[in-house]
């Protein structure tokens, strides 16, 4: 029970603490809803996308090797696709 006739600073601190807790709870629930509803898990691409990316990397590495043989004075650093 809270007696509003006594010790006003303590009552003010109590009410301020309750309001702060409520605001933080609303903030946390809002972010929880935003994080879990309406989103899809996209952490790992499917295998065909990974394979397509590796193929593009191999083509890019080959184009760098071709460029380096044509212009040895402006050679680019070669990429090791397996790493």
MARBA-3410 file (N, C-alpha, C, O; in Angstrom, 1 decimal):
83
0.8,-1.2,0.0,0.0,0.0,0.0,0.9,1.2,0.0,1.9,1.3,0.7 ~ 0.5,2.2,-0.8,1.3,3.4,-0.9,0.5,4.6,-0.3,-0.6,4.9,-0.7 ~ 1.1,5.2,0.7,0.5,6.3,1.4,0.9,7.6,0.8,2.1,8.0,0.9 ~ 0.0,8.3,0.1,0.4,9.5,-0.6,0.5,10.8,0.3,0.8,11.9,-0.2 ~ 0.3,10.6,1.6,0.3,11.7,2.6,1.7,11.8,3.2,2.0,12.9,3.8
2.6,10.9,3.0,3.9,10.9,3.7,5.0,10.8,2.7,4.9,10.2,1.6 ~ 6.1,11.4,3.0,7.4,11.3,2.3,7.3,11.4,0.8,7.5,10.5,0.1 ~ 7.1,12.6,0.3,6.9,12.9,-1.1,8.0,12.5,-2.0,7.8,12.0,-3.1 ~ 9.3,12.8,-1.6,10.4,12.4,-2.5,10.4,10.9,-2.8,10.7,10.4,-3.9 ~ 10.1,10.0,-1.7,10.2,8.6,-1.9,9.0,8.2,-2.8,9.2,7.3,-3.7
7.9,8.8,-2.7,6.7,8.5,-3.6,7.1,8.9,-5.0,6.7,8.1,-5.9 ~ 7.7,10.0,-5.2,8.1,10.5,-6.5,9.1,9.5,-7.2,9.0,9.2,-8.4 ~ 10.1,9.1,-6.4,11.0,8.1,-6.9,10.4,6.8,-7.3,10.7,6.2,-8.3 ~ 9.4,6.4,-6.4,8.7,5.1,-6.7,7.9,5.2,-8.0,8.0,4.3,-8.8 ~ 7.2,6.3,-8.2,6.3,6.5,-9.4,7.2,6.6,-10.6,6.9,6.0,-11.6
8.3,7.3,-10.5,9.3,7.4,-11.6,9.9,6.1,-12.0,10.1,5.8,-13.2 ~ 10.2,5.3,-11.0,10.8,3.9,-11.2,9.7,3.1,-11.9,10.1,2.3,-12.9 ~ 8.5,3.1,-11.5,7.4,2.3,-12.2,7.2,2.7,-13.6,7.1,1.9,-14.5 ~ 7.2,4.0,-13.8,7.0,4.6,-15.2,8.2,4.2,-16.1,8.0,3.8,-17.3 ~ 9.4,4.2,-15.5,10.6,3.8,-16.3,10.6,2.4,-16.7,10.9,2.0,-17.8
10.2,1.5,-15.7,10.0,0.1,-16.0,9.0,-0.2,-17.1,9.2,-1.0,-18.0 ~ 7.9,0.5,-17.0,6.8,0.3,-18.0,7.3,0.8,-19.4,7.0,0.1,-20.4 ~ 8.0,1.9,-19.5,8.5,2.4,-20.8,9.6,1.4,-21.4,9.6,1.1,-22.6 ~ 10.4,0.9,-20.5,11.4,-0.1,-21.0,10.7,-1.4,-21.4,11.2,-2.0,-22.4 ~ 9.7,-1.8,-20.7,9.0,-3.0,-21.1,8.3,-2.8,-22.5,8.3,-3.7,-23.3
7.7,-1.7,-22.7,7.1,-1.4,-24.0,8.1,-1.3,-25.1,7.9,-1.9,-26.2 ~ 9.3,-0.7,-24.8,10.3,-0.7,-25.8,10.8,-2.1,-26.2,11.0,-2.4,-27.3 ~ 11.0,-3.0,-25.2,11.5,-4.3,-25.4,10.5,-5.2,-26.1,10.8,-5.9,-27.0 ~ 9.2,-5.0,-25.8,8.1,-5.8,-26.5,8.0,-5.3,-27.9,7.9,-6.2,-28.8 ~ 8.2,-4.1,-28.2,8.1,-3.5,-29.5,9.2,-4.1,-30.4,9.0,-4.6,-31.5
10.4,-4.2,-29.9,11.6,-4.7,-30.6,11.4,-6.3,-30.7,11.9,-6.8,-31.7 ~ 10.9,-6.9,-29.8,10.6,-8.4,-29.9,9.7,-8.7,-31.0,9.9,-9.6,-31.8 ~ 8.6,-7.9,-31.1,7.6,-8.1,-32.1,8.2,-7.8,-33.5,8.0,-8.6,-34.5 ~ 9.0,-6.8,-33.6,9.7,-6.4,-34.8,10.7,-7.5,-35.3,10.8,-7.7,-36.5 ~ 11.3,-8.1,-34.3,12.4,-9.1,-34.7,11.8,-10.4,-35.1,12.4,-11.1,-36.0
10.7,-10.8,-34.5,10.2,-12.2,-34.8,9.0,-12.3,-35.8,8.9,-13.4,-36.4 ~ 8.2,-11.3,-35.9,7.1,-11.4,-36.8,7.3,-10.7,-38.1,7.7,-9.6,-38.2 ~ 7.0,-11.4,-39.2,7.1,-10.9,-40.6,8.5,-10.9,-41.2,8.7,-10.4,-42.3 ~ 9.4,-11.6,-40.5,10.8,-11.7,-41.1,11.0,-13.1,-41.5,10.5,-14.1,-40.9 ~ 11.9,-13.3,-42.5,12.3,-14.6,-42.9,13.8,-14.8,-42.5,14.6,-13.9,-42.5
14.1,-16.1,-42.3,15.5,-16.4,-41.9,16.3,-16.4,-43.2,16.0,-17.2,-44.2 ~ 17.3,-15.6,-43.3,18.1,-15.5,-44.5,19.6,-15.6,-44.1,20.5,-15.0,-44.8 ~ 19.9,-16.4,-43.1,21.3,-16.5,-42.7,22.2,-17.3,-43.6,23.4,-17.0,-43.7 ~ 21.7,-18.3,-44.3,22.5,-19.1,-45.1,21.8,-19.3,-46.5,20.7,-19.7,-46.6 ~ 22.6,-18.9,-47.6,22.0,-19.1,-48.9,21.8,-20.5,-49.3,22.5,-21.4,-48.7
21.0,-20.8,-50.3,20.8,-22.2,-50.7,22.0,-22.6,-51.5,22.8,-21.8,-52.0 ~ 22.2,-23.9,-51.7,23.4,-24.5,-52.3,23.6,-24.0,-53.7,24.7,-23.8,-54.1 ~ 22.5,-23.9,-54.5,22.7,-23.4,-55.9,23.2,-22.0,-56.0,24.0,-21.7,-56.9 ~ 22.8,-21.1,-55.0,23.4,-19.8,-55.0,24.8,-19.8,-54.6,25.6,-19.0,-55.2 ~ 25.2,-20.6,-53.7,26.7,-20.7,-53.4,27.5,-21.2,-54.6,28.6,-20.7,-54.8
26.9,-22.2,-55.3,27.6,-22.7,-56.4,27.7,-21.7,-57.6,28.8,-21.6,-58.2 ~ 26.7,-20.9,-57.8,26.7,-19.9,-58.8,27.7,-18.8,-58.4,28.4,-18.3,-59.3 ~ 27.8,-18.5,-57.1,28.8,-17.5,-56.7,30.2,-18.0,-56.9,31.1,-17.2,-57.3 ~ 30.4,-19.3,-56.6,31.8,-19.9,-56.8,32.1,-19.8,-58.3,33.3,-19.6,-58.6 ~ 31.2,-20.1,-59.1,31.4,-20.1,-60.6,31.8,-18.7,-61.0,32.7,-18.5,-61.8
31.1,-17.7,-60.5,31.4,-16.3,-60.9,32.8,-16.0,-60.4,33.6,-15.2,-61.0 ~ 33.2,-16.4,-59.2,34.5,-16.2,-58.7,35.6,-16.8,-59.5,36.7,-16.2,-59.8 ~ 35.4,-18.1,-60.0,36.3,-18.7,-60.9,36.5,-17.9,-62.2,37.6,-17.8,-62.7 ~ 35.4,-17.5,-62.7,35.4,-16.7,-64.0,36.2,-15.4,-63.7,37.0,-14.9,-64.6 ~ 36.0,-14.7,-62.6,36.7,-13.5,-62.3,38.2,-13.8,-62.1,39.0,-13.0,-62.6
38.5,-14.9,-61.4,39.9,-15.2,-61.2,40.6,-15.5,-62.6,41.7,-15.1,-62.8 ~ 39.9,-16.1,-63.5,40.4,-16.4,-64.8,40.6,-15.1,-65.6,41.6,-14.9,-66.3 ~ 39.7,-14.1,-65.5,39.8,-12.8,-66.2,41.0,-12.1,-65.6,41.7,-11.3,-66.4 ~ 41.3,-12.2,-64.3,42.4,-11.5,-63.8,43.7,-12.1,-64.3,44.7,-11.4,-64.6 ~ 43.8,-13.5,-64.4,45.0,-14.1,-65.0,45.2,-13.7,-66.4,46.3,-13.5,-66.8
44.1,-13.6,-67.2,44.2,-13.2,-68.6,44.7,-11.8,-68.7,45.6,-11.5,-69.5 ~ 44.2,-10.9,-67.8,44.6,-9.5,-67.8,46.1,-9.4,-67.5,46.8,-8.7,-68.1 ~ 46.5,-10.2,-66.5,47.9,-10.2,-66.0,48.9,-10.7,-67.1,50.0,-10.2,-67.2 ~ 48.4,-11.6,-68.0,49.3,-12.1,-69.0,49.4,-11.0,-70.2,50.4,-10.9,-70.8 ~ 48.3,-10.3,-70.4,48.3,-9.3,-71.4,49.0,-8.0,-71.0,49.6,-7.3,-71.8
48.9,-7.6,-69.7,49.5,-6.4,-69.2,50.3,-6.7,-68.0,49.9,-6.4,-66.9 ~ 51.5,-7.3,-68.1,52.3,-7.7,-67.0,52.8,-6.4,-66.2,53.1,-6.6,-65.0 ~ 52.9,-5.3,-66.8,53.4,-4.1,-66.1,52.3,-3.6,-65.1,52.7,-2.8,-64.2 ~ 51.0,-3.9,-65.3,50.0,-3.4,-64.4,49.2,-4.6,-63.9,48.0,-4.6,-63.8 ~ 50.0,-5.6,-63.4,49.4,-6.9,-63.0,48.6,-6.6,-61.7,49.0,-5.9,-60.8
47.4,-7.3,-61.6,46.5,-7.3,-60.5,46.9,-8.5,-59.6,47.4,-9.5,-60.1 ~ 46.6,-8.4,-58.3,46.8,-9.5,-57.5,45.8,-10.6,-57.8,44.6,-10.3,-57.9 ~ 46.3,-11.8,-57.8,45.4,-13.0,-58.2,44.6,-13.4,-56.9,45.1,-13.3,-55.8 ~ 43.4,-13.9,-57.2,42.6,-14.4,-56.1,42.6,-15.9,-56.1,42.4,-16.6,-57.1 ~ 42.7,-16.5,-54.9,42.6,-17.9,-54.7,41.2,-18.2,-54.3,40.8,-18.0,-53.1
40.4,-18.8,-55.2,39.0,-19.0,-55.0,38.8,-20.1,-53.9,37.8,-20.0,-53.1 ~ 39.7,-21.0,-53.7,39.5,-22.1,-52.7,39.6,-21.5,-51.3,39.1,-22.1,-50.3 ~ 40.3,-20.4,-51.1,40.4,-19.8,-49.8,39.2,-19.0,-49.5,39.1,-18.5,-48.4
END
